[in-house]
Amino acid sequence: MGLKNHRKYASTILYILAFVIFMPNVNSQLFKPTYTASLLSPPQKVLGDINKIAIIDFENVSSDILKNAGADLGTKMADYLSAELLKEYRSLNGKCFYEGGRTDIFYLVKREEITRVYQDRMLNINSLSDSQIIEIGKLVEADAVIYGSLSYSSTDERKDNSYRDKKGNYIASHSLIRTTSAEARMRVLDVASGEVLTQTDGRGNSSDKASGNKPPILSAVMKGEKIAEFACEGIAFQLAKHIAPYYYKNKFTFERVKNKEFKERASDINKYIKLGEIEKAYQMYSAIYEIDEFNPQLCYNMGAINEMTGNFAQAKKLYTTAVNLAPENKIYTEALERAENNENFIETLQKLNIEITPLDLNQVLENTATDILAEKIKIKGPKSKRKNAYSKPDESAKVLTQLPGGLELKVIEIIEDGDWIIAKLPDDSEGYFSKKDVITGK
């Protein structure tokens, strides 16, 4: 064996050893069922009794050249923010298992009314004092006024690349990338007291690209002020979620429940979770819980389903049990901390007149555990092949029906010798099946 082969052999051995050593850690995270659900988050700042808001044009404080080029960008920033605050389900993308959540908690003064005040009072948007802002708020009968400033800048980057194709031809590629970065600063002013209730800022960037076999000219990409508009749309979302609720996605990873008696049904539960059939998964978890209520993995999984369905008090109770049974598990402790934060979450939403309606898991559990975890059989073979259901435990008896492979049936009784099984047919009648024609197991 040459030196090169020795090295290759040694590298292979090291790879196998590393795989064997670290595989248990990898296995702990792989092959676990996951589901990503949409949850409602309260705003970063609660504005108290503020109901009606006026949004005035943001001041463009970019360089003079950019300010003149994008003179209406401050108006568009105010328009984008208004549009975000008017969305009933801001950023909701995916399944949410509870109802009642909404993100449009403010009444907004129409933009035309505010523009009319500018014109009537001959006010300059770029030089408003706090007293003038309060005056605008009073004239349009708003509880608070949102105002602020924004700036943006653009940079151009050129990239050149050349290569030869399979035929040996020289190929040149040139590109121009224009990137615009924008920043907005927002304040919320209480009209009655003149107090600044909150302030925050948002940042974003967007770009445009042109490519060709010749260096693109500058006009081949969008102007900086146009690209800045796209950046400002993203910033508007950041500013909106500072003062109003918003939806976000949370990935729930479920533990593999260690219970020998029902391990055959674990694949069914995993399938339900991946398909988002949370109610069916919860039914099966709950049925196992009646038999094994001090199983930490089970308690954690049931807590996760309660959390994603808005049953926060029950989630906290189940997470607490999981932590008490396995205090070293960081996933459980983090879940419990999140559940405790949910209490503040509910209080905050109530202040905003938002009442979450959880999915009623008690109603989900009306199906009995016996039906859920009953012994079952599966007809052997593919769907195209059918097996007989007999009227008696005898293959010479009357054939009641023929059922396709893969169909699952609930077991009613296993005959003493074990060669025959009585099962419930799809029409709720009973039939006898030869053990050789079916697969048994929970």
N, C-alpha and C positions, 0 to 999 in steps of 0.2 A: 504493500500500500504506500503510495507516494505521499509527500508532505502535504500536497494540496488536498488529497483525499482524507488524510488524518484531520486536517483543519475542518473540512466539511462534516466529517463524522462527529468531531467534538462539538461543533456548532449545533448539530442536530440533537445531540444528547442534552446540551444546555437548554435548548428550546423546550424539549420534552419535560425536563426537570422543572423549569419555570412554569410550564403549563400545569403540571401536577400540583406544584406548591400553591399557585395562585387560583387554581380552578375553584376551590371551595368559596372564595370571596366573590368570584365572578358569578358562581351559581346562585349565591344568595340574592342577587339582583335580577339575573336573567330568568326568563320563563315565568315571571310573576305577572298575573293579569293587571292591566292598567285601564283607567278610564279618565278622560279629561272632561271635566264639567265646568260650565260657566257659573261663576259666583258673583254676587253683588258686593261691592266694597263701598263703605261710606267715604265722603270726601276727606281730604287731608285737613281741611279747616271748615268747621261748622259755623255758619253765619248767624245763628240764633234766630231771631224773629224776622229776618229779612225775607220778604216775599216778592216784591216788585223791584226789578233792577233795570237801570238805563245803562247802555254800553255806548260810550262816545268814541269817536275815532282816535286811534292810537297816533301819537306823534312820531313821525319819521325822523330819527336823529342820525341817519347815515351821513356820509360825506356829502357836500353840496352837489357834486356831480351825480351821485347815486340818488340823492333825495329828489332832484329835479327829474331824473329818469323815471323814478317810481313814486311820483308824488301822491298817488292814490293808494299806496300799499298800506298805510295806516287805516284807511277806510276798509280795505279788504280784510285786514286783521280783525277789525271789529265785527265784520260780517261773518267771518269764519268762526269766531268765538260765539256769536249769537246762534249760528247754525248748530254748533256742538251742544250748547245748553238747551236747545229746543228738542234734541233727540230724546225720544221716550225710552229707548233701550241702547244707550251709548255703548258701543264696542261689544254688544252681545253677539257672539259668534260661536254657536254650539249649544248643546242641550243644557237648559237650566231646569232643575227638578222642583223648584218652589216658585210660587207665584207672588204677586204683589210688589215686586221690585220695579222701580222706575228711576229714571235719571233726569227727567224734566221737572225739577222741583221749583223752578222760579217762573214768575210771569215777567216777560221782557217787554219793555216799552218799544213800540214800533220805531224802526230806524228813521222813518220819514218824519215822525214827530220831533225827534232830536235834531234832524237836519233843519227843520223849520225854525227851531229855536236858535240855531247857529245864525241862520239868515236874518231872522227878525232882530236879533241882538247884535248882529254884525261882529260875531266873535271869531277870533283867529285860533284854530285848533292847536296851533303850535306854540301858543303863548297863554294858555289858560292858567289862571291862579286857582287855588283850592276854593276860594270864595265863589269864583265864577262857576266852578264845577258843581258846588253845592246849589247855586242858583239854578243851574240847568236841571238838577235833580228835583228841586222843588217845583219848577215849572211843569215838569212832566209827571209830577206826583209819584216819584220813585222813592223807595226806602233806602236805596244805595245806588251809587254810581261806580261803574268800572271804567277806569281809564289807564293809560300807560304810554309806553314808548317802544319803538322797535328800531333796529338797525340791521343792515346786512352788508356783506362784502362778497366779491367773487374772485376766484383765481382760475387761471387757464393752465392746463398741463398738456404738453404734446408728447406723444410716444411714437417712436419709429421702430419698425421691425422689418427684417429682411431674411429670406431663406431661399433655398432652391428646391423645386418640386422634384418628383420622381423622374421627370424627363430632363432634369438639369436646368430648367428655366429659372431665371432669377426673379423672385417675387418680392415686391416691396409693399409694405402696409404702413399707413400713417393715420394717426388719430388725434383728435382734439377733445379734451374733456374740460368742461366748464363746471366748476363746483361753486355753489352759492351757500354761504352760511348765514343764518339769521338768528337774531336773539330778540325776545320781547320781554318787557318788564310790566307787570300788571299790579294795580292797586285797587282795592275796594274801599270806597269812602262812604261812611254812614251819613246820610243827608241830615238827619235830626241832630246828631251830636257833633258832626264834623270830624269824627274819629276815623282813622285808617283801621279798618277791621282786619285786613290781612294784605300781604303783598308777596309776590312770588315772581319767578322768571321762568322762561322756557327757551330751549335752544333746539335748532334743527338744521339740517342741510339737505340739499338736493342737487342733482347734477344732470347735465345733458352731454351727449357724446356724438361725434361725427367721425366717420372713418372712410378711407379710400386709398387708392394706389398713388394718390398725390396728397401732399399736406393740405388738410381742409382750411378754407378761409375762415376768418373769425365769425362771419355772419352765418356759417353753416350750423352753428348751435344757437339755442335760444338766448335771448338777452338775459343778463343777470337779474333784472327786476322781475322777469317772467318766471325764472327758476325760483326766485325768492317766494313767489306766491305758493308754490308747492311746499316749500319748507314751512311757511306760515300756517298752512293747513294742519301740519303735524303739531306745530307749537300750540295751536288752538285747543287741541285735545288735551295737551299737558295742562294748560291753564284751566280748562273746564273741570278736569277731575280734581283740581285743588279745592274747588268750592261746591262741587256737586257729585253725587254718587256715580259710579261707573262699574261696568262688568269687566271681569278678567277671567282667564282660564287657569284652572288648577288641576294638575295631574295627580290623581290618586293611584298609588301602587298598593295592591292588596297582597297580604301575606299568604303563604301556602299553609293551610290549616292542617295541623298534624293530628289526625284522628283515623286510626286504622279501620274502624268500623265502617266509615263512610268515604274512604279514600277513592273508591271507584266513582263517586259522584263529583269529585273535585273538578274533573274536566267539564262537567255540565255547568258548574258554578262559574268557572273561568269563561266558558262560552257566553253565558248570560252577561257577564260583566263587559266583555269585549264588544258585545252587541248593544250595550247600553240598556239591557233589560234588568235594571237594578232591582225592581220589585221581585222578580223571580229569584235572583241571587239572594235577596234578603230573606225570602221565605225559607230557602234551604239553610242559610246560615242560622236562622232562628230555630229551625227544627233541631239542628245539631246542638244549639245552645241549651235547649231544654234538657239535653242529656249530658252535656259537657260545658257547664257555665263558667268554669275556671280555666278556660283555654285562652291564653293571651293573644294568640294570632286571631282567633275567632272574635274576641272582644274588640280588638283593633279594627278588623274589617267591618264589623257591625257599626262601630263608631264612625268609620269613614263614610258609610252609606247614610248614617243619620246626619252627618255634617253636610254632605252634598245635597241632601234633601231638605235642609233648613231646620232639622230637629236638633238644635244645638245643645239643649239641656241633656238629652239622652246621649248625645255624642260625648259630652264631657264625662258622664257617668261611666260609659263603656271604656273610654280612653283611660280614666282613672283606674279601673280594674286591670286593664292591660299593663299599666305602669307598675301597679302594686305587685303583679305577678312576675313581671320582667323589668325591674327598675334599671337594668343596665342597657336596655334597648333605647337608643337615642331617637329612633323614629317615633316610638310611643311617647316619649317625653315631649318631643316637639309637637306632636299632635295634641297632647293635653294642653300645652301652652297656647296653641292656636285656638282650642276650644274655649279656654278661659277668656281669650280676647274677644270671642264671639259674643260674650255677655255685654261688653262695651259696644260692640257692633250693633246689637239689637237696640240698646238704649239710644245710640246716635241716630239710627234710622227712625225711631219713634219720635224724636225731636223734629225730624224732617217730615213728620206725618206719613211715614212709610211703614206699612204693616206687612211683614213677610208671612205668607201662608204656606206652611210646610206641606210636603207630601205626606199624606196620612198613612204612615207605615202600619198603624194598628189595623186599619182596614185591609191593608195588603195581607196581613197575617190571618185573615178570616179563614183562608184555606188551612185545613188541619195539617199538622206535621206528619200525620199518618199518610196522607195523600202525597206529600212532597217527597218523603224519604222511604216510601214503601219499597219492598223488594220488587224488582222489575225484571222482565226478560226482554231480549231483543231477538227478533226473527233473524235467523242466519241467512247469509247470502245477499246478493244484489237485489235491487228493486224488481228487476225483471224475473227473478225466481220467487215463486210463492210456496209457502208451507201451509199444511192443513191444520185447521182447528176442528177437533172431533167432539161429538156429543158425549162420548164416554172414553175412558182411558184404554182404548183399543183401536188399533189402526184399521180394523175391519168395521168399526162403528161408522155412523153417519158423519159425513164431512159437513160441518156447519158453514164454513167459509174458507177461503184461501187468502193468506195475507202476505204482502210483499216483504222482501228482506230489508232489514234496517228499522222496521217499525218497533217501537217500544210499547209494552203492555204491563199493566200492574198485576203483580202476582197475588192471587187470592189464597192459594194453598198449594203446598208441595206434597204429593202423594208419598206415603211412607217409604216405599221402595226407592223413591227418588227418580224413577224413570219417566214419570208424568207430572205435569204442572197444570194447575187450574189458573187461568188468567182472565182478566176482564177484556172483552172485545171492544172495538171502537163504538159499537152501538149499545154498550153497557151490559150486554148479555155475557154469559160465561162460556168458556170453551176449554177443551183439554189439548195440551201440546206435548208431543214427545220431546224428551230432553235433548235428543240428538238434533232436533230442528231449531233449537233456541240457544241463546247465550244468557247465562244468569249473572246476577250481581246487582248491588244497590247502585 
